[in-house]
Amino acid sequence: MKPISLSTLWWRRLLANSSSLKFPRNGARKVREDWLERFADSPDALKSACCRQTVVPVLDFEIGGGEFVTMAGPCSVETEPQLMATAYHVRQAGARILRGGAFKPRSSPYAFQGLGLEGLKMLAYARRETGLAIVTEVMAVADVPVVAEYADILQIGSRSMENIALLEEAALSGRPLLLKRGLMATIADWLRSAQVILSYGNPNVILCERGIRTFESATRNTFDVSAIALLKQISHLPIIADPSHAAGVRNLVSALACVAAVAGADGAIVEVHPDPDKAWSDGDQSLDFDGFDEMMAALNPYLALRATASREKKCSVFQHEAEKFQLMGAAQ
């Protein structure tokens, strides 16, 4: 007797209908367990029953509390007119924080390195005049006290993400820290750096996805939007996006900011300059004033959609709790 020939399609159908074939019914939870195991050496940065979301207070507002906070300003503080013109414009357009580099880590030793203390004084003046909070980078342990004196948020740049001595000193300053992801850092590396800051008693850590270095050369870096989505699920720390450094070209900044908003980012930090083509640093990725206004307008529908989804989620939770209490009352 000849053996019976079974088609591949028929065999697959047979297996699919077989009661012995078990599909993972709780796959999402298993993935989350795997993530918790993978990032177990950063326990203070992970969500827990007692810490679902960190909200960082800055002046009269918060980061991580539901508002999409925009930080905007020039890559480098150049002159007082340049800084003040930018500060007034971004404030009017809806920004809450003024960014600007006083100390600039540059790849080339011949590039502009920042104005230092003079730049910090200009930033402080801009805060007094506009009410904007200030975020600026600190590069050295010795500079932490003076930068903390002038800034509301200390930025730890991508090149400094694993400078443990700097992380420790910045944490002890008491200022909120904006921790940028390293050029080639994994998410685990990034969270370990956050863990250092948290272990020194500073809970106000804001993560910043600014793109990572890959083999792709069309953009300055590769924007890892999946990192934002992942961290919103596993970490209680606020996370913002830096589309300017991710793209490296101003034409993509608005689109990447919108992508970040959809992924759940708590805000964005972008470079804005009155005349980007004459900027002393990073002019190619800096928006002009019209470009910044267009970006803010482009964000609106995505943020409105997020707000609607958040309200519906809260209503669903309240309804579930009400039904649970009704069932408990009926059982009694």
GUMI-539811 format. One record per residue (C-alpha): residue in one letter; x, y, z. Coordinates in Angstrom, 1 decimal, padded with zeros to 4 digits. Example, Ala and Ser with C-alpha at 12.3 -4.5 7.8 and 13.67 -1.06 7.14 Angstrom:
<nodes>
+------+--------+--------+--------+
: resn :     px :     py :     pz :
+------+--------+--------+--------+
:    A :  012.3 : -004.5 :  007.8 :
:    S :  013.7 : -001.1 :  007.1 :
+------+--------+--------+--------+
</nodes>
This chain:
<nodes>
+------+--------+--------+--------+
: resn :     px :     py :     pz :
+------+--------+--------+--------+
:    M :  000.0 :  000.0 :  000.0 :
:    K :  001.3 :  003.4 : -000.9 :
:    P :  001.8 :  005.9 :  001.9 :
:    I : -000.9 :  008.6 :  002.1 :
:    S :  000.4 :  012.0 :  000.9 :
:    L : -000.6 :  014.9 :  003.1 :
:    S : -000.4 :  018.4 :  001.8 :
:    T :  001.4 :  021.0 :  003.9 :
:    L : -001.8 :  023.1 :  004.0 :
:    W : -003.9 :  020.3 :  005.3 :
:    W : -001.4 :  019.4 :  007.9 :
:    R : -001.3 :  023.0 :  009.2 :
:    R : -005.1 :  023.0 :  009.4 :
:    L : -005.0 :  019.8 :  011.4 :
:    L : -002.5 :  021.2 :  013.8 :
:    A : -004.5 :  024.4 :  014.2 :
:    N : -007.6 :  022.5 :  015.1 :
:    S : -005.8 :  020.2 :  017.5 :
:    S : -006.5 :  020.7 :  021.2 :
:    S : -002.9 :  019.8 :  021.9 :
:    L : -001.7 :  023.0 :  020.1 :
:    K : -001.2 :  025.7 :  022.8 :
:    F : -000.8 :  029.3 :  021.9 :
:    P :  000.5 :  031.8 :  024.5 :
:    R : -002.6 :  033.5 :  025.7 :
:    N : -000.7 :  035.9 :  028.0 :
:    G :  002.2 :  036.8 :  025.7 :
:    A :  002.2 :  040.5 :  026.5 :
:    R :  002.6 :  039.9 :  030.2 :
:    K :  005.4 :  037.5 :  029.5 :
:    V :  007.2 :  040.1 :  027.5 :
:    R :  006.9 :  042.6 :  030.3 :
:    E :  008.3 :  040.0 :  032.7 :
:    D :  011.3 :  039.6 :  030.4 :
:    W :  011.8 :  043.3 :  030.3 :
:    L :  011.7 :  043.5 :  034.1 :
:    E :  014.3 :  040.8 :  034.3 :
:    R :  016.5 :  042.4 :  031.6 :
:    F :  016.5 :  045.8 :  033.4 :
:    A :  016.7 :  044.3 :  036.9 :
:    D :  019.9 :  046.2 :  037.7 :
:    S :  018.0 :  049.5 :  037.4 :
:    P :  015.2 :  048.8 :  039.9 :
:    D :  014.6 :  052.3 :  041.0 :
:    A :  013.9 :  053.4 :  037.4 :
:    L :  011.3 :  050.8 :  036.8 :
:    K :  007.6 :  051.1 :  037.5 :
:    S :  006.3 :  049.5 :  040.6 :
:    A :  003.1 :  049.4 :  042.6 :
:    C :  004.3 :  052.3 :  044.7 :
:    C :  005.7 :  054.4 :  041.8 :
:    R :  003.7 :  054.5 :  038.6 :
:    Q :  004.9 :  057.8 :  037.3 :
:    T :  007.4 :  060.4 :  038.4 :
:    V :  006.3 :  064.0 :  038.0 :
:    V :  009.2 :  066.5 :  038.0 :
:    P :  008.3 :  070.0 :  039.3 :
:    V :  009.9 :  072.9 :  037.4 :
:    L :  009.0 :  076.5 :  038.4 :
:    D :  005.2 :  076.6 :  038.2 :
:    F :  004.6 :  073.5 :  036.0 :
:    E :  005.5 :  069.8 :  035.8 :
:    I :  007.1 :  067.4 :  033.5 :
:    G :  005.5 :  063.9 :  033.4 :
:    G :  002.2 :  065.0 :  034.6 :
:    G :  000.3 :  064.8 :  031.3 :
:    E :  001.3 :  068.1 :  029.6 :
:    F :  003.5 :  067.8 :  026.6 :
:    V :  006.3 :  070.2 :  027.6 :
:    T :  008.3 :  071.9 :  024.8 :
:    M :  011.9 :  073.0 :  025.4 :
:    A :  013.3 :  075.2 :  022.7 :
:    G :  016.2 :  077.6 :  022.0 :
:    P :  019.5 :  077.9 :  020.3 :
:    C :  022.1 :  075.2 :  020.3 :
:    S :  024.6 :  077.7 :  021.7 :
:    V :  024.1 :  081.0 :  023.5 :
:    E :  025.8 :  083.5 :  021.1 :
:    T :  024.7 :  087.0 :  021.8 :
:    E :  022.1 :  088.6 :  024.0 :
:    P :  019.9 :  089.8 :  021.0 :
:    Q :  020.0 :  086.3 :  019.5 :
:    L :  019.0 :  084.7 :  022.8 :
:    M :  016.3 :  087.1 :  023.8 :
:    A :  014.7 :  087.2 :  020.4 :
:    T :  014.5 :  083.4 :  020.5 :
:    A :  013.3 :  083.3 :  024.1 :
:    Y :  010.4 :  085.7 :  023.5 :
:    H :  009.3 :  083.9 :  020.3 :
:    V :  009.3 :  080.4 :  021.7 :
:    R :  007.5 :  081.6 :  024.8 :
:    Q :  004.8 :  083.2 :  022.8 :
:    A :  004.5 :  080.0 :  020.7 :
:    G :  004.0 :  077.8 :  023.7 :
:    A :  007.4 :  076.6 :  024.9 :
:    R :  007.8 :  076.3 :  028.7 :
:    I :  011.6 :  075.9 :  028.9 :
:    L :  014.5 :  077.7 :  027.2 :
:    R :  017.4 :  075.6 :  026.1 :
:    G :  020.8 :  077.0 :  025.3 :
:    G :  024.3 :  075.8 :  025.5 :
:    A :  026.8 :  077.8 :  027.6 :
:    F :  029.4 :  075.0 :  027.7 :
:    K :  029.5 :  073.1 :  024.4 :
:    P :  031.1 :  069.7 :  023.8 :
:    R :  032.1 :  069.7 :  020.2 :
:    S :  033.6 :  067.0 :  018.1 :
:    S :  036.1 :  069.4 :  016.6 :
:    P :  038.5 :  071.2 :  019.0 :
:    Y :  038.4 :  074.2 :  016.6 :
:    A :  034.6 :  074.6 :  016.8 :
:    F :  032.8 :  077.1 :  019.0 :
:    Q :  033.0 :  075.8 :  022.6 :
:    G :  030.4 :  078.2 :  024.2 :
:    L :  030.6 :  081.4 :  026.2 :
:    G :  030.8 :  079.7 :  029.6 :
:    L :  029.8 :  081.8 :  032.6 :
:    E :  028.8 :  084.7 :  030.4 :
:    G :  026.4 :  082.4 :  028.6 :
:    L :  024.9 :  081.3 :  031.9 :
:    K :  024.3 :  084.9 :  032.9 :
:    M :  022.5 :  085.6 :  029.6 :
:    L :  020.2 :  082.5 :  030.2 :
:    A :  019.4 :  083.8 :  033.7 :
:    Y :  018.5 :  087.2 :  032.3 :
:    A :  016.2 :  085.5 :  029.7 :
:    R :  014.4 :  083.6 :  032.5 :
:    R :  013.8 :  086.9 :  034.4 :
:    E :  012.4 :  088.6 :  031.4 :
:    T :  010.3 :  085.8 :  029.9 :
:    G :  009.5 :  083.4 :  032.8 :
:    L :  010.9 :  080.5 :  030.9 :
:    A :  012.7 :  077.8 :  032.9 :
:    I :  016.3 :  077.1 :  031.8 :
:    V :  017.9 :  073.9 :  030.8 :
:    T :  021.6 :  073.8 :  029.9 :
:    E :  024.4 :  071.3 :  029.8 :
:    V :  027.0 :  070.7 :  032.5 :
:    M :  030.1 :  069.0 :  031.2 :
:    A :  032.5 :  068.8 :  034.2 :
:    V :  032.2 :  067.9 :  037.9 :
:    A :  033.8 :  071.2 :  038.8 :
:    D :  031.2 :  073.1 :  036.8 :
:    V :  028.1 :  071.6 :  038.6 :
:    P :  027.8 :  074.2 :  041.4 :
:    V :  027.9 :  077.2 :  039.0 :
:    V :  025.6 :  075.7 :  036.4 :
:    A :  023.2 :  074.7 :  039.1 :
:    E :  023.2 :  078.3 :  040.4 :
:    Y :  021.9 :  079.6 :  037.0 :
:    A :  019.9 :  076.7 :  035.5 :
:    D :  016.6 :  075.1 :  036.6 :
:    I :  017.4 :  071.7 :  034.9 :
:    L :  020.9 :  070.3 :  034.4 :
:    Q :  021.5 :  068.5 :  031.1 :
:    I :  023.7 :  065.5 :  031.0 :
:    G :  024.8 :  065.3 :  027.4 :
:    S :  025.1 :  062.1 :  025.4 :
:    R :  028.9 :  062.0 :  025.7 :
:    S :  028.6 :  062.3 :  029.5 :
:    M :  025.9 :  059.7 :  030.1 :
:    E :  028.4 :  057.2 :  031.6 :
:    N :  030.5 :  059.8 :  033.4 :
:    I :  029.7 :  058.4 :  036.9 :
:    A :  031.5 :  061.1 :  038.8 :
:    L :  029.5 :  063.8 :  036.9 :
:    L :  026.2 :  061.9 :  037.5 :
:    E :  026.9 :  061.7 :  041.2 :
:    E :  027.8 :  065.4 :  041.6 :
:    A :  024.9 :  066.5 :  039.4 :
:    A :  022.5 :  064.4 :  041.4 :
:    L :  023.7 :  065.9 :  044.7 :
:    S :  023.0 :  069.4 :  043.3 :
:    G :  019.3 :  068.9 :  043.9 :
:    R :  018.4 :  070.1 :  040.5 :
:    P :  016.3 :  068.0 :  038.1 :
:    L :  018.5 :  066.3 :  035.6 :
:    L :  017.9 :  065.8 :  031.8 :
:    L :  019.7 :  062.6 :  031.0 :
:    K :  020.4 :  062.2 :  027.3 :
:    R :  020.9 :  058.7 :  025.8 :
:    G :  024.5 :  058.0 :  024.8 :
:    L :  025.6 :  057.9 :  021.2 :
:    M :  025.7 :  054.1 :  021.2 :
:    A :  024.1 :  053.3 :  024.5 :
:    T :  021.5 :  050.5 :  024.9 :
:    I :  018.4 :  051.2 :  026.8 :
:    A :  019.9 :  049.1 :  029.6 :
:    D :  023.0 :  051.3 :  029.7 :
:    W :  020.8 :  054.4 :  029.8 :
:    L :  018.7 :  053.1 :  032.7 :
:    R :  021.8 :  052.2 :  034.6 :
:    S :  022.9 :  055.8 :  034.4 :
:    A :  019.5 :  056.9 :  035.6 :
:    Q :  019.9 :  054.4 :  038.5 :
:    V :  023.1 :  056.1 :  039.6 :
:    I :  021.3 :  059.4 :  039.9 :
:    L :  018.4 :  057.9 :  041.7 :
:    S :  020.6 :  056.0 :  044.1 :
:    Y :  022.2 :  059.4 :  045.1 :
:    G :  018.8 :  060.6 :  046.3 :
:    N :  017.7 :  062.7 :  043.4 :
:    P :  014.3 :  061.5 :  042.1 :
:    N :  013.9 :  064.1 :  039.4 :
:    V :  015.4 :  062.4 :  036.4 :
:    I :  014.1 :  063.2 :  032.9 :
:    L :  015.2 :  060.8 :  030.1 :
:    C :  015.9 :  062.2 :  026.7 :
:    E :  016.0 :  060.1 :  023.5 :
:    R :  018.2 :  062.0 :  021.0 :
:    G :  018.9 :  059.2 :  018.5 :
:    I :  021.7 :  056.7 :  018.4 :
:    R :  024.6 :  056.1 :  016.0 :
:    T :  023.9 :  053.3 :  013.5 :
:    F :  025.1 :  052.4 :  010.0 :
:    E :  022.5 :  054.7 :  008.5 :
:    S :  024.0 :  058.0 :  007.3 :
:    A :  021.0 :  059.8 :  005.7 :
:    T :  020.3 :  061.4 :  009.1 :
:    R :  022.7 :  062.6 :  011.8 :
:    N :  021.5 :  059.8 :  014.1 :
:    T :  018.8 :  057.1 :  014.1 :
:    F :  015.7 :  058.2 :  016.1 :
:    D :  014.8 :  055.2 :  018.3 :
:    V :  011.0 :  055.9 :  018.7 :
:    S :  010.6 :  052.3 :  020.0 :
:    A :  012.7 :  053.3 :  023.1 :
:    I :  010.1 :  055.9 :  024.0 :
:    A :  007.2 :  053.4 :  023.6 :
:    L :  009.1 :  050.8 :  025.7 :
:    L :  010.2 :  053.2 :  028.4 :
:    K :  006.6 :  054.5 :  028.8 :
:    Q :  005.6 :  050.9 :  029.7 :
:    I :  008.4 :  049.9 :  032.0 :
:    S :  009.8 :  053.1 :  033.6 :
:    H :  008.1 :  055.7 :  035.7 :
:    L :  010.6 :  058.4 :  034.6 :
:    P :  009.4 :  061.1 :  032.2 :
:    I :  010.9 :  060.9 :  028.7 :
:    I :  011.3 :  063.6 :  026.1 :
:    A :  012.5 :  063.5 :  022.6 :
:    D :  015.2 :  065.5 :  020.8 :
:    P :  014.3 :  065.4 :  017.2 :
:    S :  016.9 :  068.0 :  016.3 :
:    H :  019.9 :  065.9 :  017.1 :
:    A :  018.1 :  062.7 :  015.9 :
:    A :  017.5 :  064.2 :  012.4 :
:    G :  020.4 :  066.6 :  011.9 :
:    V :  018.3 :  068.4 :  009.3 :
:    R :  015.6 :  070.9 :  010.1 :
:    N :  013.2 :  069.5 :  007.5 :
:    L :  012.6 :  066.4 :  009.6 :
:    V :  012.3 :  067.9 :  013.1 :
:    S :  008.6 :  068.6 :  013.0 :
:    A :  007.7 :  065.1 :  011.8 :
:    L :  009.9 :  063.4 :  014.4 :
:    A :  008.4 :  065.5 :  017.1 :
:    C :  004.9 :  064.4 :  016.1 :
:    V :  006.1 :  060.7 :  016.0 :
:    A :  007.4 :  061.2 :  019.6 :
:    A :  004.1 :  062.6 :  020.7 :
:    V :  002.3 :  059.6 :  019.3 :
:    A :  004.7 :  057.2 :  021.0 :
:    G :  003.8 :  058.8 :  024.4 :
:    A :  006.7 :  061.2 :  025.0 :
:    D :  006.3 :  063.8 :  027.8 :
:    G :  007.8 :  066.5 :  025.7 :
:    A :  010.4 :  067.6 :  023.1 :
:    I :  013.5 :  069.6 :  023.1 :
:    V :  014.3 :  071.4 :  019.8 :
:    E :  016.8 :  073.8 :  018.5 :
:    V :  015.5 :  077.2 :  017.3 :
:    H :  017.5 :  080.1 :  016.0 :
:    P :  016.6 :  083.5 :  014.5 :
:    D :  018.8 :  082.8 :  011.5 :
:    P :  019.9 :  079.2 :  011.4 :
:    D :  022.2 :  079.5 :  008.4 :
:    K :  024.3 :  081.9 :  010.5 :
:    A :  024.2 :  079.9 :  013.7 :
:    W :  027.6 :  079.4 :  015.4 :
:    S :  026.7 :  075.7 :  015.9 :
:    D :  024.2 :  073.1 :  014.6 :
:    G :  022.5 :  075.5 :  012.1 :
:    D :  021.5 :  072.7 :  009.8 :
:    Q :  019.2 :  071.1 :  012.4 :
:    S :  017.9 :  074.4 :  013.9 :
:    L :  014.4 :  075.6 :  013.1 :
:    D :  013.8 :  079.3 :  012.3 :
:    F :  010.9 :  081.0 :  014.0 :
:    D :  008.4 :  080.1 :  011.3 :
:    G :  009.5 :  076.5 :  011.4 :
:    F :  009.0 :  076.4 :  015.1 :
:    D :  005.5 :  077.8 :  014.8 :
:    E :  004.7 :  075.2 :  012.2 :
:    M :  006.0 :  072.4 :  014.4 :
:    M :  003.9 :  073.5 :  017.3 :
:    A :  000.8 :  073.7 :  015.1 :
:    A :  001.6 :  070.2 :  013.7 :
:    L :  001.7 :  068.8 :  017.2 :
:    N : -001.8 :  070.0 :  018.1 :
:    P : -004.0 :  067.3 :  016.6 :
:    Y : -001.8 :  064.5 :  018.0 :
:    L : -001.8 :  066.0 :  021.4 :
:    A : -005.6 :  066.5 :  021.2 :
:    L : -006.0 :  062.8 :  020.3 :
:    R : -003.8 :  061.8 :  023.2 :
:    A : -005.9 :  063.9 :  025.6 :
:    T : -009.1 :  062.3 :  024.3 :
:    A : -007.6 :  058.8 :  024.7 :
:    S : -006.4 :  059.6 :  028.2 :
:    R : -009.9 :  060.8 :  029.3 :
:    E : -011.5 :  057.7 :  027.8 :
:    K : -009.1 :  055.5 :  029.7 :
:    K : -009.8 :  057.3 :  033.0 :
:    C : -013.5 :  056.9 :  032.4 :
:    S : -013.1 :  053.2 :  031.7 :
:    V : -011.1 :  052.8 :  034.9 :
:    F : -013.7 :  054.6 :  037.0 :
:    Q : -016.5 :  052.5 :  035.4 :
:    H : -014.6 :  049.3 :  036.2 :
:    E : -014.1 :  050.3 :  039.8 :
:    A : -017.7 :  051.3 :  040.2 :
:    E : -018.9 :  048.0 :  038.8 :
:    K : -016.5 :  046.2 :  041.1 :
:    F : -017.9 :  047.9 :  044.2 :
:    Q : -021.5 :  047.2 :  043.0 :
:    L : -020.6 :  043.5 :  042.7 :
:    M : -019.0 :  043.6 :  046.2 :
:    G : -022.2 :  045.2 :  047.6 :
:    A : -024.4 :  042.7 :  046.0 :
:    A : -022.3 :  039.8 :  047.4 :
:    Q : -022.7 :  041.2 :  050.9 :
+------+--------+--------+--------+
</nodes>
